[in-house]
Amino acid sequence: MITTNPFSILAETVPPILMQWFVIIMAMLVIVGTLVDIIHKKNVKYFFENAKKAKLSAIKTLSTSEKISVVSKTIISDIATTSELGAGQRRAAHLLGMYGTILFWIASIILIFCYVNPSSNTPSIWPIMWHVGAIMTVLGGSWFWFFLRVDVYSEAQPWYRIIKADLFVLALIASSLFGLIWSFLQSLNLNDRWDDKVFLAFYVVSNLVLFGGVYWSKFAHMFYKPGAAIQKNLAEADGSRDNLPPPADAPEQFGPGIKREEPKHY
């Protein structure tokens, strides 16, 4: 199963052009949803206005090389390795889900646009990447959903409590999980099967929810967060600090008792 291109098998009954247009429509939904989110919430307007204010209070003018250095470090540390989460379960789950999703989406595009014809000879690396990426996404997303969510971990809410903000992670887990199950059932290649078509339908619907629900979910945050991280580190470097006061350098006032329990009440 793991070395088989599931879309190539699907192409025996579904025209490849339909699969390719589905991917294009999903990308268009992300663009439209993000633009609507920007217009409604005015995130980008706030971002640029805040950057303009911070520039006025800067105590140092950064050179081009310094800006490039700050941006590069931000990409490597804050974005690529999510260092702001610290060394712990939350960071591990985030990295597992993030890189799993990247592998899953890249492999999906390659398989659908380059090797979807039944006669195509698909290099085994792409189906392996697709399946491994889906497994990583399910593991990372489930780890976060069941054990690390703030309202579950710190506020004693039940794990099955669902709010609008959960749409992204749930749809992400569902699309990867249903894709894996569909691929497995399809690979059995038994006559008169019907259950693989059921999970194919679930796979399609979960993707529609994921990419079509950008406006209502946290999907768009994937685009805002890198920009916010870069702006924050540039503000640290030029001394403007986003108009915030510098950190206090006073010694700890609370004694060793403050360290007896892991901080989680926030």
N, C-alpha and C positions, 0 to 999 in steps of 0.2 A: 504493500500500500504506500509506504513512505517514499518510494522511488517512482510512483505512478502519477502522471499528470491527470488530475480528476477532470479538468476542463477539456482535455483531449477526448476523453470517453464521453463526456456530455455533448461534445460537438457532433456525435453520431446521431443525435436526436434534436439538438438545438443548433440553429445556424450560428457560426462563429461571430458574424457581424452583430447579432443581438447581444452576445456577451460583451463585445467590445463597446457597443453603444451604452450598455448598462454601466460600465466603468466610467465612460465619459460623462454620463448623466450624474453619477455619484459625485464626480469631481466638480461639476457645475453646481450641484446642490451645496457643496461645501463653500464654494466661492460666494454664492448668493446668500447663504445663511450667515457667513461671516460679515459680509457687507451690511446686511440688515442689522446684525448685532452691533456693528460699529456705529451705524447711523442712530439706532435707538438708544444705546447706552452711552454713546459719545466717549468711548474709551480712548480712542486715538486722539481726539481733541484734547482731552484731559492730559494725556501723555505729553503732547507737544507743548501745551501751556505750562505744565509743571517743569518741563525741561528748560523752557524759556526763563521762568522765574529763577530756577536754580542757577542758570548761567550768570544772572545778575549778581548773585551772592558768591560766586566762585572766587577763591583767593589765589588761584593759579591758572594760567592758560596752558592747556595741554598741547604739545606739539603733535604733528601727524603720527610720528612713530610711537609716541606715548599712547595715543588713542588706539592705534592698531594693536599695541601690546595689551591694553586693557580689554579690548574686544576679543582678542585671541584667547586670553586667559579665561574670560567669561564663557566663551564657547566650549573650551576644553573642560573647565571645572564646573561651572554652574549649570550649563546646558547638557553637555555630553555625559557627565558623570553625576549630576545632581548633588554636588558636594554640600549645598545648603541644607540638605536633609540629614547630614551627619552620618556616622557609621552605625547603621542599625537596620532593623527589619523594614522600616518604611522605605529607606533608600534601596535596599535589595529588591523589594517587591516592585518599586517604581521602575528600576532599571530592567528587571525581568520583563515587565509588561511593555515598557517603552521599546526596547530593542526587539522584543518578540513581535510587536505590532509593525515596526519598520520592516522586519524581514518578511512578515506575512503579506503586507501590502505591496512591497517591491516584487516579491515572487509572483503574486497574483497578476500584476500588470505584465510581467515578462511572459508568464505562462499563457495569458489570454491573448496578448497581442503578437507573440512570436511563435508559440508552439501549440496553438489551439486546434489545428487541423488534425484529424485522426491519423493522417499519413505522416505527420511530423515526427521527427526523431528527437524527443525532448532530452537534453542533458540531465542526468539524474540530480545534479546539484540544485536545480530550481524546484522540483517537487520536494526534495529533502528540506530546502529552506522554507518552503511553504508550510509543510507539516510541523517542522521544529518551531517556526515562528508562531504558529497557531497554539502549539502546546505551551510555549513560554508565555504567551498572552493570557491563556486560561489560568495558568499557575499564578502569574503575577497579579492578575486582576482578582482572582478568587482569594488570594492571600490578603490583598488589601480589603476586599469586600467583607470577608468574614471576621478578620482579626484586627485591622489597623484603622478603620474609619474612626474619625474623632467622635462622632455621636454614639458609636458602639463601644469604643475603647475607653473613652473618658466620661461619657454622659450616660452610660448604662442603658442605651436604647437597644432594642432587639435587632439582630442582624437583618431580619426580613422587613424592617421598616423602610419604605421606599419614598423618596421625595424627588422633585423634578431634577435636582442637581445630580442624582444618581443615574440619569438616563444614559450618559456617555459611557460610564464604566460597565453598566449592565449590558448595553447594546454591543460594546466591544467584546465582552466575554462571550455573549451569545453568538455573535457572528463567527468567532473563532471556534467555539465548541460545536456549533451546528455544522460548520465547514468540515471539521474533523470527522464527525459522525457520518455525514453524507459521503465523504471520501472513503471511509471504511466500508460502509454498506455497498457503495458502488463497486468497490474493488472485489467484492465477493463474487460478482458476475453470475448470479443465479438467475434462472429463468423466471419470468413473471413476478419480478420483485416490484414492490410498491413503496416499501418503507424508505428507500433511498430518495424517492421523489418527495416524500413528506419532509424529510430533513433538508432537501434542496430548497423547498418552499420556505422552511424556517430560516435557512441561510440567507435567502434573498430578502425576506421580510426584515430580518435583524439588520442587514446592511442598509435597507431603506430607512429604518429607524435611526441608525447610527449617523448616516450621512445626511439624511433629511431632517434630522432633529438638531442640527448645529445651533440654531437660534435658541432652543430651549435647554440645551445641555452645556457642558463645560468644554465642548470640542474646540471652540474658538480660543480658549485659553492657551492652547498649544502655540498659537501665533502671537499672543500678547506676552506670554511669560518670557521668551528670549529677549524681546525688546525692553521689557521692564528690568530684567537682570543687567543688561548692558548699560542702560541709563543709570541704574543704581551704582554700579561700579565706576562709571565715569564721574558721577557726582562725588563718590568717595575720593577719587584721584584728584579732582580739581578743588576739593575742599568745600564745595557747596552743600554736600550731604543732604540734598533734597530739602533744604531749609530746616533740617532737624539739628538739635544741639549735639555736640560731640559726646561720646560715651564718657561716663564718670570713671575716674581713675582711683576712686576711694577704695580702701580695702573692704573685704566682705564684712558685713555687720551682723550676720545671723548665726555664726558659729557652725560647727560641723553638722548640726541637726538638719540643716537645709539640704544636705546631700544624702540623707538616709533613704529617701524615696525618689524614684525616678519621676521627673516632672511630667505630668500628663493631665493636669487640671487646667484646661485652657478652652 
